[in-house]
Amino acid sequence: VAIGDIDGDGYLDVVAADMEGKVYAWNHQGVRKANFPVHVNYAYSTHDVRVSPDKHSDNRVDRAIVASPALADLDGDGGLDIIVGANDRHLYVWDGFGTPRAGFPVVVADPTRVSIDPGTHKVTPLAGTCNGSPGPANCAFRGEKIMDSPAIGDIDHDGSLDIVVGTNEAYNEPINASLSSGTSMAVAELLAASGSAHPANTRVYAIHKDGNNHGGGPFLPGWPAKIAFFTAEILPDVGEGINASPALADVDGNGTLETGVFSAAGPAYLLNADGTSFYGNDQSGNYRVMQTEGGSSTSPDMPSIPSIGEGAFGDLTGSGQLSFAAPAAGIGRLLAIVLADQQLTADDHIDAWLATTGNFQPSFPHHMEDLQFLTGASIADVGGAPTPEIVEGSAGYFVHAYDVTGTEPTGWPKF
């Protein structure tokens, strides 16, 4: 659900999407607005698109919309446009009167990895050298859908809003992450123990506000960016690629917005407006990422891997410097997911980093009693102290509020 004045009449409207690919809008009195619901293009998820000559279809698309719509005035007309990603791997935009925006929908798939039929938008993986493969092969794992809400902001400070969104797609490639030796060993253990999981890269995109009508194509230069995914195909849909929204913030005060993002199981990234790593690259050209080890953790289950949720930016210290917070899991938790019959000892975490350095804040990673499945942290002052808390719930039925020292206010957690 999203709330905003979509038609510029001075009143707030309620916008919601459903699993049939429809988007509804109601006015402030609860009356459905004219021309709604609108819906996705059903031609992009027909049987002919989904059928595949082999058992590993690269087009497991459907008409559903899982994530919440985003609202933003892309064209400056005073009304908010409705931006939403769908399970047919397209990004759609309608104005506040239900009219599709020119240049949309955009098919969101990496053109260096797949060819796209100009009519049906059915994709065919391009032959390439896969990670560990001796020669050209289909390097695509399962994953076709957009499960996350788009993030909207002028990331390159050119006066035009941009749309940042991740996808389910994943490719059998060397992971684009510079990892510590301990994390690398832990990931190798995870993969060896599972016998079926594979490392991969998923993708995050930055899209021009005019979509396909933009000269040179819909994607901003340098995008999509490769985001490491430690366990490809760990769970259908929700455990594939990027399953939660990117977060945008001007971390260094230079006027451009950085993107905080991570996959369903992989390190957290901070990306520049051109899709490069804010922290630079290692000698192999891999992106430097936020810490997965170190800090003063309250959990022995390390390294700590961001997973199955979304991050948030906020000033935890009152210094004007932003932190990035995200749900995470210890390597034991990831092992327990892929080896469910063994009931391994495992911890879940909430992580927080100083965004400019990617280093853990004191007392983080912090232990959580259970997974934070498809949720995201909020950062707000709920305790009346000079600095805010990270507010996050878990599958253990608790809602916690941790400040930068890992301390909770009186009366927390809430059950």
C-alpha positions in Angstrom: 0.0 0.0 0.0 1.2 3.6 -0.8 -0.5 6.9 0.2 -0.2 10.2 -1.7 -2.0 12.8 -3.8 -1.8 11.0 -7.1 -4.0 13.4 -9.1 -3.0 16.8 -7.6 -6.4 17.6 -6.1 -5.0 18.3 -2.6 -6.3 15.1 -1.0 -4.5 12.0 -0.2 -5.3 8.8 -2.1 -4.6 5.1 -1.2 -2.9 2.9 -3.8 -2.6 -0.9 -3.6 -1.7 -3.8 -5.9 -2.8 -7.4 -5.9 -1.7 -10.9 -7.0 -3.7 -10.6 -10.2 -1.5 -7.8 -11.4 -4.0 -5.1 -10.7 -3.4 -1.7 -9.2 -6.2 0.0 -7.3 -6.7 3.6 -6.1 -9.2 5.0 -3.7 -9.8 8.7 -2.7 -9.7 10.1 0.8 -13.4 9.0 1.3 -12.7 5.4 0.4 -14.3 5.7 -3.1 -12.5 3.9 -5.9 -11.1 6.4 -8.3 -12.1 6.6 -12.0 -10.1 4.4 -14.4 -8.8 2.1 -11.7 -7.9 -0.7 -11.3 -5.3 -0.7 -14.0 -3.3 -3.9 -14.7 -0.1 -5.3 -16.0 0.2 -6.4 -19.6 -1.0 -10.0 -19.5 0.7 -10.8 -22.8 4.1 -10.8 -20.9 3.1 -13.9 -18.8 1.1 -16.1 -21.1 1.6 -19.8 -21.4 3.6 -19.3 -24.6 6.0 -17.0 -22.8 6.4 -19.4 -19.8 6.8 -22.6 -21.7 10.4 -23.8 -22.2 12.1 -26.7 -24.1 13.9 -27.8 -21.0 13.0 -28.3 -17.3 14.8 -25.2 -16.2 12.6 -22.5 -17.6 14.1 -19.0 -17.7 10.6 -17.5 -18.0 8.8 -18.5 -14.8 6.9 -15.3 -15.0 3.3 -14.5 -13.8 1.0 -11.6 -13.6 1.2 -10.9 -9.9 2.4 -7.8 -8.1 4.0 -8.7 -4.8 5.7 -5.5 -3.6 4.1 -2.2 -2.7 3.8 0.5 -5.3 6.0 3.6 -5.1 4.7 7.1 -5.7 6.7 10.0 -7.2 6.1 13.0 -9.5 8.3 11.8 -12.4 7.2 14.5 -14.8 6.7 17.5 -12.5 3.0 17.9 -13.2 2.0 18.1 -9.6 0.5 14.6 -9.3 2.2 11.5 -8.2 2.9 8.7 -10.6 2.5 5.1 -9.6 5.6 3.0 -10.1 5.6 -0.8 -9.5 7.5 -3.9 -10.4 5.7 -7.1 -11.4 6.4 -10.8 -11.5 6.5 -10.6 -15.3 9.9 -8.8 -14.9 8.6 -5.4 -16.0 8.5 -2.1 -14.3 5.2 -0.2 -14.9 4.3 3.4 -14.4 0.8 5.0 -14.5 -0.1 8.6 -13.8 -2.7 9.5 -11.2 -5.5 9.1 -13.7 -4.6 5.5 -14.6 -2.9 6.4 -17.9 0.3 4.4 -18.7 3.4 6.7 -18.8 5.1 6.8 -22.2 8.3 4.7 -22.2 6.9 2.0 -19.9 6.7 -0.8 -19.1 10.4 -1.5 -19.1 11.6 -5.1 -19.2 14.2 -5.4 -16.4 16.7 -8.0 -17.4 20.5 -7.8 -18.1 21.0 -7.5 -21.9 24.5 -8.8 -21.6 23.2 -12.1 -20.2 19.9 -12.6 -22.1 18.4 -11.8 -25.4 14.8 -10.4 -25.3 12.1 -11.1 -27.8 10.9 -7.7 -29.1 7.3 -8.8 -29.0 6.7 -11.1 -26.1 9.7 -10.0 -24.1 10.5 -13.7 -23.5 14.2 -14.0 -22.6 16.8 -16.5 -23.8 20.0 -16.8 -21.9 23.1 -15.9 -24.0 25.9 -18.5 -24.1 28.8 -17.5 -21.8 31.5 -18.8 -19.6 30.0 -19.7 -16.3 31.7 -19.9 -12.9 33.4 -23.2 -12.9 32.3 -24.1 -16.4 34.9 -25.1 -19.0 33.1 -23.4 -21.9 30.0 -21.5 -23.2 26.8 -22.5 -21.4 23.5 -21.2 -20.0 24.7 -19.2 -17.0 21.2 -18.2 -15.8 19.8 -19.5 -12.5 16.1 -19.5 -11.8 14.8 -16.0 -11.1 12.6 -13.7 -13.3 10.5 -11.6 -11.0 10.6 -8.2 -9.4 9.8 -8.7 -5.7 10.9 -5.4 -4.3 9.4 -1.9 -4.3 11.3 0.6 -6.4 13.3 3.4 -4.7 12.9 6.8 -6.3 15.4 9.6 -6.2 17.7 11.8 -8.3 20.8 9.6 -7.8 23.1 11.5 -10.2 21.9 15.0 -9.3 20.9 15.9 -12.9 17.5 17.3 -11.9 15.5 14.2 -13.0 14.3 11.4 -10.7 15.6 7.9 -11.2 14.1 4.6 -10.4 16.3 2.0 -8.6 15.0 -1.6 -8.4 16.4 -5.1 -8.0 15.3 -8.3 -9.6 15.2 -12.1 -8.9 17.7 -12.9 -11.7 21.0 -14.5 -10.9 23.9 -15.7 -13.0 26.6 -18.3 -12.4 29.5 -15.8 -12.2 32.4 -15.2 -9.8 30.8 -13.2 -7.0 31.4 -9.5 -7.3 32.5 -8.9 -3.7 35.8 -8.5 -1.9 35.4 -10.7 1.1 37.6 -11.3 4.2 39.3 -14.7 4.4 37.1 -15.8 7.2 33.9 -15.0 5.2 35.3 -16.6 2.1 36.0 -19.8 4.1 32.5 -19.8 5.7 30.8 -19.4 2.3 32.9 -22.2 0.9 31.8 -24.4 3.8 28.1 -23.4 3.3 28.3 -24.3 -0.4 30.1 -27.6 0.2 27.7 -28.6 2.9 24.6 -27.9 0.8 25.7 -29.9 -2.1 23.3 -27.9 -4.3 23.7 -24.2 -3.6 25.8 -22.1 -5.9 27.4 -18.6 -5.6 26.1 -16.1 -8.1 25.5 -12.5 -8.8 22.1 -10.9 -9.0 21.3 -7.4 -10.4 20.1 -4.0 -9.3 19.1 -1.4 -11.9 18.8 2.4 -12.1 16.2 3.4 -14.7 15.6 6.8 -16.3 12.3 8.5 -15.5 11.3 8.2 -19.2 12.1 4.5 -19.4 12.4 3.2 -23.0 12.0 6.6 -24.4 15.4 7.7 -23.1 18.1 8.1 -25.7 20.5 5.2 -25.3 18.1 3.0 -23.4 16.2 2.9 -20.1 19.2 2.1 -17.8 21.6 4.7 -16.4 25.2 4.4 -17.4 27.0 1.8 -15.3 23.9 -0.1 -14.5 22.8 -2.8 -13.8 25.3 -3.5 -11.0 26.3 -7.0 -10.0 25.3 -7.9 -6.4 26.7 -11.1 -4.8 24.3 -13.9 -3.9 25.8 -16.7 -1.9 23.1 -19.3 -2.3 21.3 -19.2 -5.7 17.9 -20.7 -5.7 17.8 -21.1 -1.9 14.0 -20.5 -1.8 11.5 -20.0 -4.6 10.9 -16.3 -5.4 11.5 -14.9 -1.9 14.9 -16.5 -1.7 16.2 -15.5 -5.2 18.2 -12.5 -6.2 17.1 -9.2 -4.5 13.9 -9.6 -2.6 13.6 -6.2 -0.8 13.9 -2.6 -1.7 17.1 -0.6 -2.2 17.6 2.4 0.1 18.8 5.8 -1.2 20.7 8.5 0.8 23.4 11.1 0.2 26.0 9.5 2.5 28.9 11.9 1.8 27.1 15.1 1.2 28.2 15.6 -2.4 24.7 16.0 -3.8 24.4 12.6 -5.4 22.5 9.7 -3.8 24.2 6.4 -2.8 22.3 3.1 -3.0 22.3 0.6 -0.1 21.4 -2.8 -1.3 22.0 -6.6 -0.7 20.7 -9.9 -2.0 18.6 -12.5 -0.3 21.9 -13.8 1.2 25.0 -11.7 0.6 27.0 -8.7 1.7 25.7 -5.2 1.8 26.8 -2.8 -0.9 26.9 1.0 -1.1 26.8 2.0 -4.8 27.6 5.3 -6.4 25.4 7.0 -8.9 27.3 5.3 -11.7 26.8 1.8 -10.3 30.4 1.5 -8.9 31.2 0.7 -5.3 31.4 3.6 -2.9 34.3 1.8 -1.2 36.2 1.0 -4.4 37.5 -2.3 -5.8 40.1 -4.8 -4.7 43.0 -5.9 -6.8 40.8 -8.4 -8.7 38.3 -5.7 -9.6 35.7 -7.0 -7.1 33.5 -4.4 -5.3 34.5 -3.7 -1.7 31.4 -4.2 0.5 30.3 -3.6 4.1 31.9 -5.7 6.8 30.7 -9.2 7.5 33.1 -9.8 10.4 34.5 -7.7 13.2 32.8 -5.3 15.5 31.7 -6.2 19.1 29.0 -8.7 18.2 26.7 -10.2 20.9 26.4 -13.3 18.8 29.1 -16.1 18.2 27.5 -17.1 14.9 29.8 -15.2 12.5 30.3 -14.0 9.8 27.0 -12.0 9.6 25.4 -12.1 6.2 22.6 -9.6 5.3 19.6 -11.6 4.2 15.9 -11.7 3.2 15.0 -8.2 4.2 15.7 -4.5 3.4 18.0 -1.9 4.8 17.6 1.7 6.0 19.7 4.7 6.5 19.7 6.9 9.6 21.9 9.0 11.9 22.4 6.7 14.9 25.1 8.8 16.6 23.7 12.4 16.3 26.9 13.3 14.4 25.3 14.0 11.1 26.9 10.8 9.7 24.6 8.2 8.3 24.5 4.5 9.3 23.0 1.7 7.3 21.0 -1.0 9.2 19.9 -4.4 7.8 18.5 -7.8 8.9 21.2 -10.5 8.8 21.9 -14.1 9.6 25.0 -15.9 10.9 26.6 -18.4 8.7 25.1 -21.1 11.0 21.6 -19.8 10.1 22.3 -20.1 6.4 23.6 -23.6 6.9 20.5 -24.5 8.9 18.3 -23.3 6.0 20.1 -25.5 3.4 20.4 -28.4 5.8 17.0 -28.2 7.5 17.1 -31.8 8.7 20.2 -31.2 10.9 18.9 -28.5 13.2 22.2 -26.7 13.5 23.0 -24.0 16.1 22.3 -20.7 14.5 21.8 -17.0 15.2 20.0 -14.2 13.5 21.2 -10.6 13.7 20.5 -7.0 13.1 23.5 -5.3 11.6 24.5 -1.6 11.6 27.5 0.0 9.8 28.9 3.5 9.5 27.9 4.1 5.9 31.0 6.1 4.9 33.4 3.3 5.9 31.3 0.2 5.8 32.6 -0.8 9.3 30.3 -2.1 11.9 29.0 0.2 14.6 29.9 -0.7 18.2 27.9 -3.7 19.5 26.9 -4.9 16.1 26.1 -7.4 14.7 23.5 -7.7 17.4 21.7 -10.9 18.3 18.0 -11.3 17.3 15.9 -14.3 18.5 14.7 -15.3 15.0 14.6 -14.4 11.3 13.4 -11.0 10.2 11.7 -12.5 7.1 10.9 -10.0 4.4 11.0 -7.0 6.8 13.1 -4.0 7.1 14.5 -1.9 10.0 13.1 1.6 10.8 15.2 4.2 12.5 13.5 6.6 14.8 13.7 8.0 18.4 11.3 5.8 20.4 13.1 6.2 23.7 13.4 9.9 24.2 17.2 9.9 24.1 19.3 12.3 22.0 19.9 9.6 19.4 17.4 7.3 17.6 17.0 3.5 17.7 16.9 0.8 15.1 13.4 -0.6 15.4 13.0 -4.2 14.0 10.7 -7.1 14.6 11.4 -10.8 14.2 9.7 -14.1 13.7 10.1 -14.6 17.4 7.2 -12.2 18.0 9.4 -9.4 19.5 9.9 -5.9 18.3 13.3 -4.5 19.4 14.7 -1.0 19.5 18.5 -0.8 19.7 20.5 2.3 19.9 24.1 2.5 18.5 25.4 0.9 21.6 23.0 -2.0 21.4 21.0 -0.8 24.3 17.2 -0.8 24.4 15.0 1.8 26.1 12.9 1.1 29.1 9.8 -1.0 28.1 11.5 -2.7 25.1 11.3 -5.2 23.5 7.6 -5.3 22.8 5.9 -8.7 22.5 
